[in-house]
Amino acid sequence: MAEPYSLTGKHVLITGAGSGIGRLMALGAARRGATQLVLWDLNLPAAKAVAKEVEALGASALAMSVDVSKKAPVTTAAAKVFDKVGHLDVLINNAGVVTGKHFLDLDEKDVSLTYAVNTFALYWTIQAFLPSMLARDSGRLVTIASAAGLAGSSRLTDYSGSKHAAVGFMESLRAELRDAGSGVSALTVNPFYINTGMFDGVKSGSPLLPIQDQDDATAKILDAVESTKRELLLPGMVYSVRVFRLLPTALFDWIADAFGINKAMKTFRGRRT
Ligand SMILES: NC(=O)c1ccc[n+]([C@@H]2O[C@H](COP(=O)([O-])OP(=O)(O)OC[C@H]3O[C@@H](n4cnc5c(N)ncnc54)[C@H](O)[C@@H]3O)[C@@H](O)[C@H]2O)c1
């Protein structure tokens, strides 16, 4: 994509739009001129409440109850989206879950759900919307992965594994789109902890890696959506992971410990709803 992307006049679908940065991205996209927001969430009342906020900003909103972890409901819901709003310009895969459990405490349901929402959902949503984007030779595919998709951490074996998979998935998809000479572009976002409540209780182990404010993080993500960027790491310090990876693994592990990466999850409570 040679030109920066503008959200003005665009149709934008966000998964997990009922809460956290999903909700904030919906409101931000409406403020930046998107004309149609499609808000998918398991929690329909929450998505409907966000739809009202979006409409108050002058954009149209369609709230839908969709479980993105399964292919069939995603395919059915996508057909309704085409029926009601015509086409989609931007797909933001944002829905995510975390258990925060130690490895030996994870049961089969925990691991399956984490991968189904954080990884497999990307296959189902993008398979549903990419063909129409390819036909128009235009569109932006955005995945909110995680800094845990670049570096592992204690109590995140399921989450970090699923986010590493999401990062690899997006890199491969980007390669396929490039190979096909497509005008559809892809952006992977890898944020460190954000104060949405999803990781409630987590404490930063270093002033160099502060817990991010959800409004600031959302503004930076939307700036990246409206750019030619292929990846966004938040905050900037996360880019150093790539440099530290060049070091011997024992040294990389020592640096991660020095940054308090493993201590951060010790106080994790998660979202209590
Ligand atoms: N908060 C952080 O510290 C942080 C850091 C890095 C990455 N992320 C990622 O950012 C994304 C958004 O996180 P958040 O902090 O806003 O979380 P959040 O918990 O506030 O929002 C997640 C939303 O996803 C929805 N959801 C969960 N399972 C779903 C399913 N099967 N189908 C449809 N919707 C579903 C939830 O109902 C919720 O509204 C997630 O992918 C998360 O992994 C968050």
The ligand as a MOL file (V3000), in Angstrom:
LIG
                    3D

  0  0  0     0  0            999 V3000
M  V30 BEGIN CTAB
M  V30 COUNTS 44 48 0 0 0
M  V30 BEGIN ATOM
M  V30 1 N -5.1770 -5.1330 27.8940 0
M  V30 2 C -3.9130 -5.4760 27.6530 0
M  V30 3 O -3.0330 -5.3380 28.5090 0
M  V30 4 C -3.5300 -6.0420 26.3100 0
M  V30 5 C -2.1520 -6.0820 25.9710 0
M  V30 6 C -1.7920 -6.6140 24.7400 0
M  V30 7 C -2.7540 -7.0850 23.8650 0
M  V30 8 N -4.0760 -7.0360 24.2260 0 CHG=1
M  V30 9 C -5.0550 -7.5700 23.3070 0
M  V30 10 O -5.9340 -6.5330 22.9350 0
M  V30 11 C -7.2230 -7.0770 22.6520 0
M  V30 12 C -8.2890 -6.3170 23.4120 0
M  V30 13 O -7.9860 -6.3960 24.7830 0
M  V30 14 P -8.7470 -5.5380 25.8940 0
M  V30 15 O -7.7380 -5.2520 26.9300 0
M  V30 16 O -9.5080 -4.4400 25.2860 0 CHG=-1
M  V30 17 O -9.7080 -6.6820 26.4740 0
M  V30 18 P -11.2150 -6.6480 27.0080 0
M  V30 19 O -11.3400 -7.8380 27.8950 0
M  V30 20 O -11.5450 -5.3050 27.5590 0
M  V30 21 O -12.0590 -6.8650 25.6740 0
M  V30 22 C -12.1000 -8.0750 24.9910 0
M  V30 23 C -13.4750 -8.2060 24.3640 0
M  V30 24 O -13.4860 -9.4120 23.5950 0
M  V30 25 C -14.7540 -10.0200 23.7620 0
M  V30 26 N -14.6770 -11.4510 23.4630 0
M  V30 27 C -14.0650 -12.4190 24.1800 0
M  V30 28 N -14.2440 -13.6150 23.6230 0
M  V30 29 C -14.9870 -13.4000 22.4950 0
M  V30 30 C -15.5040 -14.2520 21.4940 0
M  V30 31 N -15.3070 -15.5910 21.5370 0
M  V30 32 N -16.2360 -13.7170 20.4830 0
M  V30 33 C -16.4370 -12.3770 20.4530 0
M  V30 34 N -15.9900 -11.5210 21.3860 0
M  V30 35 C -15.2560 -12.0280 22.4000 0
M  V30 36 C -15.1230 -9.7380 25.2210 0
M  V30 37 O -16.5190 -9.8990 25.4540 0
M  V30 38 C -14.6170 -8.3130 25.3920 0
M  V30 39 O -15.6380 -7.3740 25.0980 0
M  V30 40 C -7.1410 -8.5680 22.9990 0
M  V30 41 O -6.9040 -9.3250 21.8370 0
M  V30 42 C -5.9450 -8.6320 23.9200 0
M  V30 43 O -5.3410 -9.9130 23.9150 0
M  V30 44 C -4.4870 -6.5090 25.4190 0
M  V30 END ATOM
M  V30 BEGIN BOND
M  V30 1 1 1 2
M  V30 2 2 2 3
M  V30 3 1 2 4
M  V30 4 1 4 5
M  V30 5 2 4 44
M  V30 6 2 5 6
M  V30 7 1 6 7
M  V30 8 2 7 8
M  V30 9 1 8 9
M  V30 10 1 8 44
M  V30 11 1 9 10
M  V30 12 1 9 42
M  V30 13 1 10 11
M  V30 14 1 11 12
M  V30 15 1 11 40
M  V30 16 1 12 13
M  V30 17 1 13 14
M  V30 18 2 14 15
M  V30 19 1 14 16
M  V30 20 1 14 17
M  V30 21 1 17 18
M  V30 22 2 18 19
M  V30 23 1 18 20
M  V30 24 1 18 21
M  V30 25 1 21 22
M  V30 26 1 22 23
M  V30 27 1 23 24
M  V30 28 1 23 38
M  V30 29 1 24 25
M  V30 30 1 25 26
M  V30 31 1 25 36
M  V30 32 1 26 27
M  V30 33 1 26 35
M  V30 34 2 27 28
M  V30 35 1 28 29
M  V30 36 1 29 30
M  V30 37 2 29 35
M  V30 38 1 30 31
M  V30 39 2 30 32
M  V30 40 1 32 33
M  V30 41 2 33 34
M  V30 42 1 34 35
M  V30 43 1 36 37
M  V30 44 1 36 38
M  V30 45 1 38 39
M  V30 46 1 40 41
M  V30 47 1 40 42
M  V30 48 1 42 43
M  V30 END BOND
M  V30 END CTAB
M  END
